[in-house]
Amino acid sequence: MMTRHIIVVLPVLLLVGIVAYACSLSLPPAEPTREVLSQEQVDAILNQPTATPAVPPPPVAGHDWSRIKAAGKVVVGTSADYPPFAYYGENFQIDGFDAALIREVGKKLGVEVELRDFAFDGLPAALQVGQVDAAIAAISITPERQKTVDFTNVYYAGEDAILARAGSNISLGGLRDIGQYRVGVQRDSAYGTWVKTTLIGAGLMQSDNLFEYAQADDAIRDLKEQRLDLVMMDSMPAQSFADQGDVVMVARGLNQQLFGIMIRKGAFSLQAKLNEALTQLQNEGKIAQLAEQYLKIKAAQLIVPPTITPQPAAAAATTIPVALPAPSIPCDAMAYVADLNYDDRRMTAPPTLNRNQPFSKGWRVRNTGSCTWDSSYSLLYSGGNKPGAAMNGQADAIQGPVPPGATTDVYANLIAPSQYGIYLGFWEMRNPQGQTFGQRLWVGINVPAPSAPTPVPPPPPSDSINFRADRTNIRRGECTMIRWDVEGIKTVYFHQQGESWEDHGVVGHNAREVCPGNTVVYELRVIKRDDSVDIRQIQIIVEEGNVAAPEIWRFDTDPDSQVNAGRCVAIWWEVGGQVDQVTIYANGDAIWDAAPARGRTDHCPGGSGVTYRIKARGPDSSSSDEHYVQIIQ
């Protein structure tokens, strides 16, 4: 199995010297490359005979550059599930350090770059069968990989470091020791990805112990204030923090990374052209600029990679060897052919489904390897753009046998999420040994919010009840204040329409700031002294805000709605999108300012109830959510 050698990918962050010949493999985020098919084209595909075609021979590696130059396009494989190197960004296009770098390389070479998204372990096979010309996806150069593929010069080198509070006496004997601590990382960094996949994914660490921050400075502050035990980052900035005092480096260099662009064995002409482009970008400072933009590493903090001794064949980088060994076809490889239904038009028009609506998504794929598929092969969910993107998916078994060169139809049975939004879920083919391979498949849907409810006409005016809002029309992420003054009553309740009003008792003269994510109706239920009930309503209309506003993926408390006096409340949250700062409030008072984008804390409230609120600020706008917990005396 091909592993992303980041064992402590932890941060192995940064590089950028372009050095000698071959190195390792790197997967950047790929862009959707699916064709937008008409219904007639889909019908034609579905009606094609399924006879097994002959498996085409792999391309001759020595002629790669001449073929690419003639076509005006280089096809590059990546694995777009590894931020900040490769991921799906705004408008569901592949972005990241590797994606941006390979596009700059394409400009230098005068060819178009087409990115295709693959399972990381399937990239070497994609090269060998000719589905891609090169691969870039944070691929470390290792002697094992150099036996079957070649690499360009190193374009990035990095070394990790782990910080702890001075006097904490934390000692790390190995990577597994990290899982017992509360760990802070910079959001969308290689460190966070490594913790999620290597520690949390393997059951070596509880997910509540991972805290993701928008700024490294905020993580260091919380480390000093004992909200964290460890912080992972690149060794250069880590050393700077350690030099300032209060924190110490408890581990460094657990895994150095040297990243290179992976190419077919013997593709010397392409290798020479890629190295030439990388050298130019290095000398112009473009690689350092991209490292600062995506990896948050200053040019002065970049590590100059060590010189790699070239393999003997590299001396003939610009010539084609007289006799190259015949390329072999790998056992497992897969190519996407078409969507069978629910075409999302490259995520420009994802199909609309209702909340909790069951549906089945189908794809047609081709076996481009040399092994026959049977029922021991299956589809596996590999991630999505937000929580809920798995859509409770269950994949059908592969209907084998599917011999090399043949096509087959594969399906996943899904249920649309209960929350509104656009969801993008990815699926990969898995062989009997559990290794994933081939192009990644995806399903994209839109679960739209319902239209705004018709406002309920207010009851006749009453001198004893005054219920009003400062603003009834706000943009998503904004807040407004709702106020009430009630006289001659027994009890008063303030709540959102649909909530259990018994849990939301308030005093007769009060105000509350609300920050709804969607259009909502708030009610003031007044029980008078004669036990008659008067209900007043205010509709707050929420219009769409800036598309770059942060998105609150999770904001939960335990207990959920009631807590006994003297008990504490656990609060969890996770924020996506562009986030500059996160603040957690309790009844309007900040209990964690500059909080991580993903985190957990405990709060011990007093009084009769507490409203917890999260506010996430982005570059141009903000988003908020709140949760009320009643205190039972």
N, C-alpha and C positions, 0 to 999 in steps of 0.2 A: 504494500500500500504506500502511496506517495504521501508523505506528511509534510506540512508546511513548515518544517524546521524553524520553529520559533519557540522551540520548546520553552523558552522563556521568552518567547516572542515578546515577551513582556515587552518590552519596548524595544527592542533592539532597534532602535530607531536610527538612525540617520547616516546618510552616507554621502555619498556623492562623489567620490573621486572616480574617475573612470580609469580603470587600471588595465591590466594586461589581459589576456585572452579569456578563457572561459570561466564561467561561474555558474550560478545556479538559476533556478527556475522561479518565475515570479508571476503571480496571477493578479491582474487588475480587473476592475469592474468592467463588465461588458455591457454593450448597449443592445437593446432588443434588435434582432435582425430578421424577425419573422416577416413574411410577406403579408400584405393586406389583400386578402383574397375575396373575390366576389362569390356570390352563392353558386354561380355557374362553374367557377373554378373549383370550388370545394366539391361540388357534385362530380366534376370530371375526375378529381383525385380519388374520390370514394369509389368510383366506378372502374378505376384502373384494375387490370388483372393483377393478382398477387403472386404470380409465378416468380420463382427465385431468379433474379438476374445474376449475371456473372459479377463477381467481386472485382472492381477495377484495381489494377496494380497501383501501389503507392507511387507518388511522383518521384522523379530522380532529384535528389537533394542538390546535386551540383549545379542544376539549372534553375534554382529557385529565384535568384535575383532577375535573371533575364525574363522569366515568365511573369514575375510581379511587375517589372517595368513595362512590359508589353501590355499588361492588363490595366495598369494605372491604379492598382489597388493591392494593399497587403491585408490579408485576413489574420487577425490576431485573437488568440484565445485568452480568456481571463476567467477569474472566478469572482463574481461581483458580490461576494458576501464577506468581505474582509476590509472594513474601514480601518484607517483612512486611506488604504492603498487602492481599494476598488469597492464600489458600492453603488446602489441606485440612488441618485440624488433627486433634485426637483424635476418634475415632469417625467419621472421614472426613466431618466437617461443615466448611463453609467458615468460615474465621476470618481475622482480620487487621484492620489499621487501617481500611481502607475498608469491610469487612463490618460491623465493630462500629459505625462511624459511621452507615451507612445504616440500621441497625436502630434506632439512637437517633433518627434523623430520623423513622422510621416511628412510633415511640412519640409523638413530638411531634405528628404529623399524625393520630394515632388510627387508623392502618391497618396491616394485616399486611404484612410485607416478604417477598417470595418472590425468592430469588436464583437466577439461572440462569447456568450456566457456558458461555461462548462463546470461540471463538478471538478474540484481541484485535482483529485486523484486521477481524473480522466484526461488531463491535459497532455501528458506524453503520448497517449494513444491517439489523441486528436491530431497531433503532429505527425505521427507515423502513418496514419491512413490518409493524410492530406486534407483533413477538414480545416486546418489552419496552417499558416505559414510560419508563425511564431507564437510564443506565449509569454505573457507578463502578468504576474500575480503574486508579488512578494515571494518569489521562488528563490530559496537559498541554493547556492552553488555547493554541491557536495560531490565527493569522489564517486559515490554510488550512482548519482544521476548522470555524471559525465561518462559513464560506461555506455549509456544508451542514447543520450542527447548531447548537443553542444550548447555553449552559452556565449553571449557577448562579453565584453568587458564588464566589470562590476560598475553598477550605476548607483548603488547605495550600500553603505555599511553602517552598522549601529551596534551599540552595546547597552545592555540594560543595567539598572541600579534600583535598589529597594531602600527606602528611608524608614527609620523608626524614630520615636521620640527619645531624646537624650535621657538616659537613666531608666529606660523601660526594660533593659536587660533581655531584649528579644534576640534570640539566636536562631538562625535558619540553617538547619543541616541539609536541607534539600528542598526541591520544589513542593513536595507534598506538605511540608511544614507551613506553607503560606496559607493553606485552606482553613486553618483554625482561627485566623485573625480577620479583623475588619480592614478591608483593603480599599484604598482610594486610588482612582486612576483618572486621567483626563478623558472626557467623553469622546467617543468615536476614535480612540487611539488603539494601537495594536495591543496595548496591555489589557484593556477592557475585553477585547475580542479573545485574547488568550485565556483570561480568567474564566470567561463564559464557556469556552469550548473545552479547555483542558482541565479545569478544576470543577466548576459547577456542573458541566455536562457529564463528567465522570463520577459525580457524587462525592467529590473530595472537599467540597465547600458549599455551604448554604448560600442561596442566592441573596439572602438578606445581608450578607457580609460584603457585598460589592457596592461601592459608592462611586458614582460617576460625576465628575465636576466639569463645568464649562471652562474654568481657569485652574491652572496648576497651583497658583498662589492660594486659592480657596482650600484646596486639599491640604496644603502644608499648614495653613492656619488651623484647620480642624484636627490635624495630627497633633499639633502643639496643645490644643484644647481637649485632647483625649477623646474626641469623637471617633477617631480612627486609630488603628494600630500600625498600619503600614501604608506607604504610598509608593507606587511603581511609576517610573519615568525613565527617560533617557539619562545616561550616565553624566553627560556634560551639565545640564541644568541641575541634576541631583547634587553634583559636587558643589555647585554654587550655593544651593540651599544649605548644604552641610557646613560650608565655610562661614555662613552667617550665624551659626550656633543654634541651639535648642533641638536640632535634629541630627541624627547620625546615619551613615550609610552602613547597613547591616549585610548587604550582598551586592555584588557587582560582577558583570561579565559572566553571568551564568550561561549565556548563550549568545555569542557574537553572530551577527547575520551579514552575509554578503549576497546581495541580490543581483541577478543578471537576467537578460532576456533569453529565453530558451528557444532553440531552433533545432531542426533535424540534424542528425549526425551526418557530417560531411557537407553541410550547406555553407561552404567557405565564402562563396561570393556574397551571399546575403549577410553573413557574419561580418565581412569586411565593411559593407555599406552601413550596417547598423552601428558598428564601432566608430566609423567616421562621423556619423550623425551625433552619437553620444559625446564624442570628444568635442565637437563644435558647441553643443549645448552646455557642456561642462565649462569650457573656456569662456563662454559668453555669460556665465552666471545664471543660466536659466534653470539648471537642476537645483541650485541653491534656492532660487526664488520659489520653485514649486515645493521644495522641502519646507520652507517657512510657511507657505500658504496652507499646505495640507497636513504636514507633520508637526507644525508648531515648533520647529527648531530653527534657531537663528543660524545664519551662515557661519558665524564664528564658532558655533557649537557642533558643526558637522565633523564627523570622524573621517579622516582620510583612510580609505581602505588599503589593506596590505596588498603588495604585489602578488599576483597569482602566477605560478609558473605555467606557461602555456604548454599544451600537449604538443607532441611532435608534429602532428598534422597541421597545426596552426601556422607553421612557417609558410605554408602554401595558401594563405588566406585569400589571395586574389586569383588563384588558379584552380582549375577543376582537376582533381586527381585522375590519373589514367584509369584506374579501376577502383570503383567504390563497391563495397559489399552490397549485395542485393537486400533492399529493405524488407523486413518481415512485417506481416500484418498482425497486430496484437489480438489477443483473444477477445477482449471486450471493448467495444466502441459503439457509439450510437449517434445518429443524426436526426434532428427534428425535421419533419416533412410538412405538417400542416395542423391547424386547429380543426377539430371535427365539429365543434359547437362553441358557443359563448366567446366568439372572437372579440378581443378587447381593442383591436385596431392599434396595436403598439401602445396601449394604455392611453390613447387619445380619446377613446369612447368606450370605456368599460361597460359591459352590460349591466342593467339595473335589476336588482333582486330585492325582494322584501326581507325584512328582518326574519331570521330563523327559517328561511325558505330552503328546503332541500333541493339539491340539483346535482347533476353528474357532468363533470368536465372530461372531454375526450381529446386525445392527440393522436396523430399518426406519426410513427417513428420508423427509422430504418436501422437494421443491424449492419453496421459497417465494420464489425470485427470479424474474427475467424472462427469463433465458437458459436454453437447453436444455443439459443435461449429456450428455456423451458419454464415450468411453473416455479422453479427455485429462484428465478429472477423476479424482481418486484420494483414498484415505485416507492420512493421514500420522501416524505416531506422534509425539506432542508432549511426552511426559514421564510420570513416574510417581512413586509415593510412596517408592521406594527403588531401588537398583541391581537390575537384573534384571526390572523391571516391563515392559520392552519385550517380554519373553518371545519373543525371536527372531521378532517379528511380521513377516509379509509380507501386505499387503492385496491382495485381488483387484481387478482393474480394474472401473470402473463399467460396468455393463451398460446402455449407452445405446441409443437416445436416451431421456432422461428429461425431458419437457417441463415447463414451469412448472405447479405445482399437483399434479404426479404424485408417487407414492411409488415407492421402489425399495429393494431389500434389498442391504446391503453386508456384506462379511465380511472378517475378518482371520484368517489361519492362524497359530497360535501354538504355543509349546511351554512347558509349565509349568517354572519355574525349578528348578534342582537343589538350592537351599537352601530350608530350611523357612521359613514365614512367610506373612503376608497381603500380597498384591500388588494394586496398583491402577494400571492403565495407561490413558493418555488418547490419543484419536485425534481428528484434525481433518480436515475436508474441504479439499482443495486444488484450485484452479482451474489452467488451463493456464499461467498466468503465475507460478505458485508462491505465490500469495496464499492464506492460509487463511481460512475463513469458516464461519459457522453454529455451532450448539450443539456443544460438545465431547461426544464419545462416550467411554465408558469400559468396561473389562472388569476385574472384581474376582474374584480366586480365593484360595483358601486351600490352601497346601501343608503339611499337618500333619506334625509330627514323629512318627516311629514310636513305638509303645508301648515302654516300658522293657524291655530284654532280661532274660530269666530269669537270675538270678544263678547262676554256676557254683559248685557245691559245692567248698569248699576241700579240698586234698589232706590226707592224714594229717599231724598236727602234726610239726614237725621242730625240734629244738633249735637248728639252725644258721641258720634263716631266721626273721626277725621282720619282718612286713610289716603295717602298720596305718595307719589314718587318724584324725585328730583328730575329724572329723565325717563321716559318710557320707550325711547328709541335709542339703542346703543349699537356700537359695532362689536364684533366678536373680540373678546379680550378686554373690553372695557367694563366698568362697574357703574352702578347707580345706587343712590340711597333711597330706601323706602321708609317712610315715617308714619306713625299713628299716634293719635290722642283719643282716648276713650273715657267717657264719664258714666257713672251710674251702672256699673256692670258687675257680673259675678266672676267670670274668667274670660281670658282672651288667648287665642292661639294664632300664630303666624306660621305659614308653611307654603310650600309649592303645591299647586294643584296635583292631586293624585297621591300625595304623601299622607301618612297616618297623622291626622291633626292632633290626636291625643298626646303625641310625643313632643309637641312643639308649643308648650305653654309659655307665655310672655307676660310682662307687666303692661299696664294700660297706657303708659307714656314711654315710647321707646323709638329707636330707629335702627336699621340694619343695612349694611352695605351688601349688595348682591352682585355677583359676576356670572350670570348664567352663560353656558356655552351655546344654547339654542333658545329660540323664542319660548317663553314660559309664562304661565299665569300664577301669580302669588295671591293667596287668600288670607284675609283676616276674619277669623270666626269669633264672633262675640256672643257670649251667653249672658243674657241679662238676668237681673235679679228675679224676674218672674219665670225664669227658665226658657224664655223664648230665645230663638237663635237668629242672629243677623249676620250674613256673610257678605263681605265686600271683596272685590277682585280688582287686581291691576295686572294688565298684560304688559310684559317687557318684551319688546320686539328686538331681536338680535339680528343685525345685518352682517353679511360676510365682511370680515376684516381683511387685513393685508395677508396675502398668500404665504408670506414668510413668518407669520405668527407661530410661536411655539405651540405644540400640540400636547395636551395632557393625556397621556396614555393610561395612567393609573393614579388614583387618589382614594385610598381606603383607610378605614380605621377598624380597630378591634378593641372593644366591642363596636358593633356597627351603629347602633342607635341609642342605647342606654348603657349607663355604667353606674355601679353603686358608688356612693360617696366614699372617698378615701382610696379608691382604686385608680390606676393609671390607664391611659389609652395608648395603644400602639398605632403609629401612623406610617403608612407606606406610600411612596409616590414614584412615578417615572414620567419624564417629560421628553418628547421627541421634537424634531425640527431644529430650527436655529434658536439656540438658547444662549443668552448672555448672563442672566442671573435668575436664581430661583429663591423665593422666600416663603416660609411656612408661618402662618399666623394662627393664634388662638384668641378669639374675641377681639380681633383687631390688633393685638400685640404680637410683634415678630418674635417667634421662639427659635427660629433658625434663619438668619439672614445669610445671603450668599451660600445657600444650601446646595448640595449636589443635585444633578439632574435626575439621578436615581439614588434613593436612599430610604432610611427608616429611622424613626426616633420614637421616644416615649414621652408622654406629657401627663401630668397629674393635675386635673382641673379642679376648680372649686365652684361654688355657687350652684345655680339650678340647671345650668346647661352651658355648653360651649360650642361655638361655631369655628371649625377648623377651615382654613382657606389656604390655598396654594396660589401663588402668582408667579408666572414665568414670563420674563421679559426677553424679547428678541431685539434684533437691530432696529426694527421699525414699529413694532407693536408688541402686545403682551396678551397672555391668556390666563384665565383664572378658573378655579373650581372651588366648591366649598362642601362641607359635610357637617351636619349638626348632630351632636350627641347630648342627650338629656341625662342629667345627674339625678339619681334616685336617692333621696335621703333615707 
